[in-house]
Amino acid sequence: MISDRLERLVEEMVDRSVQFDDAVREFEKRFITQVLKQCDGSLTKTADALGMHRNTLTRKMGEYKIKRRAG
């Protein structure tokens, strides 16, 4: 179950002294990257799937240095 896997991951990160902000940043970066890939690089579709405004997505992509890749 996903909640069990997430719980184990959080425990591991805490055990390794990963800072909260670092964990959130890494999760957000990977989540956005995965959804962007599933949406074949469409910013509009990705923003909709993530439930955020396209401008927010673009800002976060710049912040995390996520490159848009056309499918």
N, C-alpha and C positions, 0 to 999 in steps of 0.2 A: 504494500500500500504506500502511496506517495507520502502520506504524513509520517509514516515510520522512517522512510528514507530521509526525509527532511530532518526529522528529529536526530537521527544518527549524524547527519552532516553538521548540524548545529553543535552537537556535542563535540564532534571532532574539531570544529573551528574554535570552540571555547577552550578545549584542551590545548590547542596550539597557540592560544593567546592572540587570535585574530581580532583586531579592533573592529568594533561595530560598523563604523563608517566604511572601512575597507570591505567588509563582508557585503554590505548593502550595495556599494559601488560595483563589486564584482558580479553579484547576482543580477543587478539591473543591466549591466553591460552584456552579460551572456543571454539574458532573457530577450533584450531588444535584438541582439544579433540573430538569435534563433527565429524569432517572429519575422524579422526582415527577410531572412532566407526563405521561410515558408511563403512569404508574400512576393517572392521573386523580385525583391528590391523596390517594390512600390511603397513609397512613403505614405501615401494616403491610406492604402490597405493596412499597412503596418500600424499606423497611428490609430485607425479604427479598431483593429484587433487588440491593441494594447489599452484602448480606452483613454487615449490622450490626444491633445491637439497636435496637429502636424508640426506647428512651430516648436512645441515642446520636444517632440521627437527629434527634430533637426538640431535643436540646441544640445540635447543629450548625446546625439551621435557625434557632434563636434567635441563635446566635453570628454567623451570616452574614446574618441578617435576611431569611430566605427565607420568603415567605408561602405558605401552603397554599391552593391553588386547586382547588376541586372541578371535575371535568370535566363 
